[in-house]
Amino acid sequence: MPRPDGRANDQLRPLVLERRANPYAEGSCLIRMGGTLVHCTATVEQGAPPWKKGSGTGWVTAEYAMLPRATMERTDRERRGPGGRTQEIQRLIGRSLRAAMATMAFGEWTIKVDCDVLQADGGTRTASITGGCVALADACAWLSQRAGIPNPFGQLVAAVSVGIIEGEPRLDLAYLEDKDAGVDSNIVMLQPDRFVEVQGTGEHGTFQRAELDRLIDLAHGGIRQLFAAQEAALKG
């Protein structure tokens, strides 16, 4: 069955990483993956969370939000705090970005990465991780210069969605595929080939070990391309 946008099953959507999209933030990246558009900003603040006070170490955390009309129908703003889905997503983003750090021993500073979805067409959490990593790398470079310390950033981290639709494993699902996927997974990797997180759900059934292996292979191939794009953006 052809994909809605005509891509091959192992093909990423068109990707754009616009580094330093926000002139005010210590690090920023506007990422577009197909119809998904996420604005990622990294803010460096002096001071560590209360539970790290006096430790001499810092922290990296993330927040995620979606504009009311980022989707086909308007959704209300989460004015009373993030809902369950939002909390789960921002915890995933935070875990992934912390994995990219070489060390947390960069003094009592906090780096907050805000991922705001301007337009959603599937893969918003994975795009947030990929774009957020570029923003984090620049924020760490800023902190290194500002505080006179070694750059605490370690390795690139990136993520992509994969799934099985009508028996076909596919890479980087758009919304029309994601909503009907029998199996839906999100894979997060640390360059070059370490796994940070593997999320997989049989949405409308079960799946076999061989299918999971195929999905991981698909994701690995796609994430290698994301690493190359991140490197190009950071060199640019």
Residue pairs with C-beta under 8 A, 6 or more apart in sequence:
1 165
1 166
1 168
3 9
3 170
3 174
3 177
4 174
4 176
4 177
5 13
5 34
5 174
7 13
9 168
9 169
9 170
9 171
9 218
10 171
10 218
10 221
10 222
11 171
11 172
12 33
12 160
12 171
12 172
12 222
12 225
12 226
13 33
13 34
13 35
13 36
13 172
13 174
14 32
14 33
14 34
15 31
15 32
15 33
15 225
15 226
15 229
16 30
16 31
16 32
17 29
17 30
17 31
17 130
17 131
17 134
17 229
17 230
17 232
17 233
18 29
18 30
18 31
18 32
18 233
19 28
19 29
19 134
19 138
19 233
19 234
19 236
20 27
20 28
20 29
20 138
21 28
21 29
21 30
21 39
22 28
22 39
22 41
25 41
25 42
25 43
25 135
25 139
26 42
26 43
26 44
26 111
26 138
26 139
26 142
26 143
27 41
27 42
27 134
27 135
27 136
27 137
27 138
27 139
27 140
27 141
27 142
28 39
28 40
28 41
28 42
28 135
28 138
29 40
29 131
29 132
29 134
29 135
29 138
29 233
30 37
30 38
30 39
30 40
30 131
31 37
31 38
31 40
31 127
31 128
31 130
31 131
31 134
33 123
33 126
33 127
33 130
33 172
34 121
34 122
34 123
34 172
34 174
35 119
35 120
35 121
35 122
35 174
35 175
36 117
36 119
36 120
36 121
36 122
36 123
36 124
36 127
37 117
37 118
37 119
38 115
38 116
38 117
38 118
38 124
38 127
38 128
38 131
39 115
39 116
39 118
40 113
40 114
40 115
40 116
40 128
40 131
40 132
40 134
40 135
41 113
41 114
41 116
41 135
42 111
42 112
42 113
42 114
42 132
42 135
42 136
42 138
42 139
43 111
43 112
43 113
43 114
43 139
44 109
44 110
44 111
44 139
44 142
44 143
44 146
45 109
45 110
45 111
45 112
46 108
46 109
47 108
47 109
47 110
48 55
48 57
48 58
48 59
48 108
48 109
48 110
49 59
49 110
52 58
52 59
52 108
53 108
55 108
56 105
56 107
56 108
57 104
57 105
57 106
57 107
57 108
58 104
58 105
58 106
58 107
58 108
58 109
58 110
58 111
58 152
59 104
59 109
59 110
59 111
60 94
60 97
60 98
60 101
60 104
60 110
60 111
60 113
60 136
61 94
61 110
61 111
61 112
61 113
62 90
62 93
62 94
62 97
62 112
62 113
62 114
62 115
62 128
62 132
63 82
63 90
63 112
63 113
63 114
63 115
64 82
64 86
64 89
64 90
64 93
64 114
64 115
64 116
64 117
64 124
64 125
64 128
65 78
65 82
65 86
65 114
65 115
65 116
65 117
66 75
66 86
66 116
66 117
66 120
66 124
67 116
67 117
67 118
67 119
68 74
68 75
68 76
68 77
70 117
70 118
70 119
70 120
71 120
78 86
82 90
89 124
89 125
89 128
90 115
92 125
92 129
92 186
92 188
92 197
92 199
93 113
93 115
93 125
93 128
93 129
93 132
94 113
95 196
95 197
96 129
96 132
96 133
96 157
96 159
96 188
96 196
96 197
97 113
97 129
97 132
97 133
97 136
97 157
98 104
99 157
99 188
99 190
99 196
100 133
100 136
100 137
100 153
100 154
100 155
100 156
100 157
100 190
101 140
101 152
101 153
101 154
102 151
102 152
102 153
102 154
102 155
103 152
103 154
104 152
105 152
106 140
106 143
106 147
106 149
106 152
107 147
107 149
109 143
109 147
111 136
111 139
111 140
111 143
113 132
113 135
113 136
113 139
115 128
115 131
115 132
117 124
117 128
120 175
121 174
121 175
122 161
122 173
122 174
122 175
122 176
122 177
122 178
123 160
123 161
123 172
123 173
123 174
123 178
125 159
125 186
126 159
126 160
126 161
126 186
126 188
129 157
129 158
129 159
129 188
130 158
130 159
130 160
130 226
130 230
133 156
133 157
133 158
133 230
134 230
134 233
134 234
136 153
137 153
137 156
137 234
138 234
140 151
140 152
140 153
141 151
141 153
143 149
143 151
143 152
144 150
144 151
144 152
155 190
155 191
156 190
156 191
156 227
156 230
156 231
157 188
157 189
157 190
157 191
157 196
158 188
158 189
158 191
158 223
158 226
158 227
158 230
159 186
159 187
159 188
159 189
159 197
159 223
159 226
160 171
160 172
160 186
160 187
160 219
160 222
160 223
160 226
161 171
161 172
161 173
161 178
161 184
161 185
161 186
161 187
162 169
162 170
162 171
162 172
162 173
162 185
162 186
162 187
162 215
162 216
162 218
162 219
162 222
163 169
163 170
163 173
163 177
163 178
163 181
163 182
163 183
163 184
163 185
163 215
164 170
164 181
164 182
164 183
164 207
164 211
164 215
165 173
165 177
165 180
165 181
165 182
166 182
167 182
169 211
169 214
169 215
169 218
170 177
170 218
171 218
171 219
171 221
171 222
172 222
173 181
173 184
178 184
181 203
181 204
182 202
182 203
182 204
182 205
182 207
183 200
183 201
183 202
183 203
183 205
183 207
183 211
183 215
184 200
184 201
184 203
185 198
185 199
185 200
185 201
185 212
185 215
185 219
186 197
186 199
187 195
187 197
187 198
187 199
187 215
187 216
187 219
187 220
187 223
188 195
188 196
188 197
188 198
189 195
189 196
189 219
189 220
189 223
190 196
191 227
192 224
192 227
193 220
198 216
200 207
200 212
200 215
